[in-house]
């Protein structure tokens, strides 16, 4: 049986960009959200071999520490020409200093080495795995992706992470050039384009709707 989210929810992230997106997605449902950072919770080691496994590690750790339902996301960029890299290591490619400009430059360097110049050779997708965990061990999990191609040089300063090089299919602006409503706003305000928005729609159907 699926379980509804009620009352207070911990957002198990220390990433301010993710936190802002998750709060915006939850706002219409009247869910009171507090972040793991605000509660002073530590960050568990992400030892999973998939986005879903890492999302579950983060959600379960926060749920146990706070004794509240916890909502976690694990997401990243998978580049086809790089055999799916950086994938679950997307954040690690940016290093301890979270230098995503350097991480984007590294991806571009690797694509150039492979002669990947045409858009058809530069396909990629973002993946978002969402997990809600309760203190009693119940979990709800969903996953979604957003497909696109990688552009160079980076375009736009909105969003975060790899957004400035990701051009979603069917659009002429990168995630870095889109407003938050355009990127992950849900209908009727936005198009629900992002991987996180698509996963959230799935989650809302089982945990929030009605």
C-alpha positions in Angstrom: 0.0 0.0 0.0 1.2 3.5 -0.9 1.4 5.9 2.0 0.5 9.6 2.1 2.8 12.3 3.3 1.2 14.3 6.1 2.6 16.9 8.6 6.2 17.8 8.7 8.7 16.4 6.2 12.5 16.5 6.3 14.2 17.3 3.0 17.4 15.2 3.1 19.8 17.5 1.3 22.5 20.0 2.1 22.5 21.3 -1.6 20.8 24.7 -1.6 19.8 24.4 -5.3 18.1 21.1 -4.7 16.5 22.3 -1.5 15.0 25.3 -3.3 13.6 23.1 -6.1 12.1 20.6 -3.6 10.5 23.3 -1.5 8.9 24.9 -4.6 7.6 21.5 -5.7 6.1 20.7 -2.3 4.7 24.2 -1.6 1.3 23.7 -3.4 0.6 20.7 -1.2 0.9 22.6 2.1 3.7 20.3 3.3 5.8 21.8 6.1 9.4 21.1 4.9 12.5 21.4 7.0 16.0 20.6 5.6 18.5 18.2 7.0 20.9 21.1 7.2 18.5 23.2 9.4 18.1 20.2 11.7 21.9 19.8 11.9 21.8 16.2 10.5 25.0 14.8 9.1 25.3 13.6 5.5 25.5 9.9 5.1 28.1 8.3 2.9 26.5 7.6 -0.5 27.7 4.0 -1.1 25.0 2.9 -3.4 25.6 1.7 -7.0 22.5 3.5 -8.4 20.6 6.8 -8.1 17.8 4.9 -6.4 20.1 3.3 -3.8 21.7 6.6 -2.9 18.4 8.4 -2.6 17.2 5.6 -0.2 20.4 5.9 1.9 19.9 9.6 2.3 16.1 9.4 3.1 16.4 6.5 5.5 19.3 8.2 7.4 17.4 11.4 7.8 14.2 9.7 8.8 15.9 7.8 11.5 17.9 10.8 12.8 14.9 13.1 12.8 12.1 10.6 13.5 10.1 12.2 10.8 9.3 11.2 7.2 12.2 12.2 5.0 12.4 13.1 1.3 15.6 12.6 -0.7 16.7 13.0 -4.2 19.7 11.5 -5.9 20.3 12.8 -9.4 23.0 13.3 -12.0 23.9 13.7 -15.6 24.6 10.6 -17.8 26.5 11.3 -21.1 26.0 8.6 -23.7 29.3 9.1 -25.4 31.0 8.7 -22.0 29.3 5.4 -21.3 26.9 7.1 -18.8 29.5 9.1 -16.9 29.5 11.1 -14.7 26.2 9.4 -13.6 26.1 8.7 -9.8 29.4 10.5 -9.5 28.1 13.8 -11.0 28.6 15.7 -7.7 32.0 14.2 -7.1 33.2 15.4 -10.5 32.8 18.9 -9.1 35.1 18.1 -6.2 34.9 19.2 -2.6 34.7 22.8 -3.8 31.6 22.1 -5.8 33.2 23.6 -8.9 30.7 22.7 -11.6 32.5 24.9 -14.2 35.5 22.6 -13.9 33.2 19.6 -14.1 31.5 20.9 -17.2 34.9 21.7 -18.8 36.0 18.1 -18.0 33.0 16.7 -19.8 33.6 18.9 -22.8 37.3 17.9 -22.9 36.3 14.2 -22.9 33.8 14.8 -25.6 36.3 16.6 -27.7 38.8 13.7 -27.3 36.1 11.4 -28.7 35.4 13.8 -31.6 31.9 14.3 -30.4 31.1 17.5 -32.1 27.6 17.0 -33.7 24.5 17.1 -31.5 23.7 13.5 -32.3 27.1 12.6 -30.7 26.4 14.7 -27.6 23.2 13.2 -26.3 22.7 13.0 -22.5 20.1 12.7 -19.9 19.5 13.8 -16.4 18.2 11.2 -13.9 16.3 11.9 -10.7 15.5 9.2 -8.2 13.2 10.3 -5.3 12.7 8.4 -2.1 10.5 9.1 0.9 11.3 7.1 4.0 9.4 6.9 7.2 11.0 6.1 10.7 9.2 2.7 10.7 11.0 1.6 7.6 8.3 2.2 4.9 9.7 3.7 1.7 8.2 5.1 -1.5 10.5 5.4 -4.6 10.2 6.8 -8.1 12.6 7.6 -10.9 12.4 9.8 -14.0 14.7 11.2 -16.7 15.0 14.3 -18.9 16.6 13.8 -22.3 18.7 16.4 -24.2 22.0 17.2 -25.8 25.1 19.0 -24.4 26.1 22.5 -25.7 29.4 24.4 -25.4 30.1 26.9 -24.1 27.8 26.9 -21.1 24.7 29.1 -21.4 22.9 30.8 -18.6 23.4 31.3 -14.9 20.1 30.1 -13.6 19.7 26.6 -12.1 22.7 24.8 -10.7 25.2 22.0 -11.4 25.3 21.0 -15.1 22.2 23.0 -16.1 24.1 25.5 -18.3 25.3 22.8 -20.8 22.1 20.8 -20.9 19.7 21.6 -23.7 16.5 19.6 -23.2 15.0 18.0 -26.3 12.5 20.2 -28.1 13.8 23.4 -26.7 16.3 26.1 -27.7 17.4 27.2 -24.3 19.4 25.3 -21.7 18.2 24.6 -18.2 20.6 27.3 -17.2 18.7 29.8 -19.3 15.3 28.9 -17.9 13.5 30.3 -15.0 12.7 27.9 -12.1 9.1 27.9 -13.2 10.0 27.0 -16.8 12.5 24.3 -15.7 10.6 22.5 -13.0 7.3 24.3 -12.5 4.4 21.9 -12.8 1.4 22.6 -15.1 -0.4 24.9 -15.5 2.4 27.3 -14.6 5.3 25.3 -16.1 6.0 22.4 -18.3 7.4 20.0 -15.7 10.5 19.7 -17.9 13.2 18.6 -15.5 14.0 15.1 -14.4 13.2 16.2 -10.8 9.8 17.6 -11.8 8.9 14.4 -13.7 9.9 12.2 -10.8 8.0 14.5 -8.4 4.8 14.1 -10.5 5.1 10.4 -10.1 5.6 10.7 -6.4 2.8 13.2 -5.9 0.4 10.7 -7.5 1.1 8.1 -4.9 2.0 10.2 -1.8 0.5 13.6 -2.1 -2.5 13.8 -4.5 -6.0 13.9 -3.1 
